[in-house]
Amino acid sequence: MFFEKATNHYLTAFDPSAGVTKELAKSLVEDGNDPSVFQSFNMKQGDVAALEAKGVGIMAAGGHFFTVRKVHGQWTSFDSANHPAPKPYGSLAQLMKAEARNGQIWVGA
């Protein structure tokens, strides 16, 4: 479902004159470096306050995306590319300092 919805995002996000084919849209999805695709999943770019209020979101930094959420009162990074298991932090501020890398925050709308 993700790949189909994300592919449709690229097919409709560009001006038709750009000539985005289904093959090109699929390759953009597989490349995975464009957080705008999250808009197709009812997410919007937010800030730390929005993340704190929702308790879950996606961090997008340098073409790499990962989920963060509050689990049993502790903010946890689910960045499987950089941690062998979910990594808990004492606070959202600590998580942001360690992992945000000046990236974007995406939260449910």
C-alpha positions, 0 to 999 in steps of 0.5 A: 500500500505504501508504494502504491500511494507514494507512487500516486503522490509523484504522479499527481504532485508535478505539473503534467508537462513535466512528463512524470511517468509511472516508472519515474514515479516508482524510482522516486519512491524507491530513492526515498529522499523526498519527505513531501510524500508524507503529505499523501499519508495525512502528515504535515511538516511540524515542529517540536511542539507538534511532535510533543503534542502528538507523541509520535512523528517522523524525523527527516534528515539528510535523505534518511527518515525514521520514526520517533515516539513516546513509549511508556513516558520515554521518547524513543528513536526507531532509527533502524539504520543507526541503532540495532534496537529502538533507542530510548532517551530521557527526554524529547530534547535529548532525542532531538539533540542526538538525532535531529541533525537539523532535519524536518519533523513530520506529524499526523495532521 
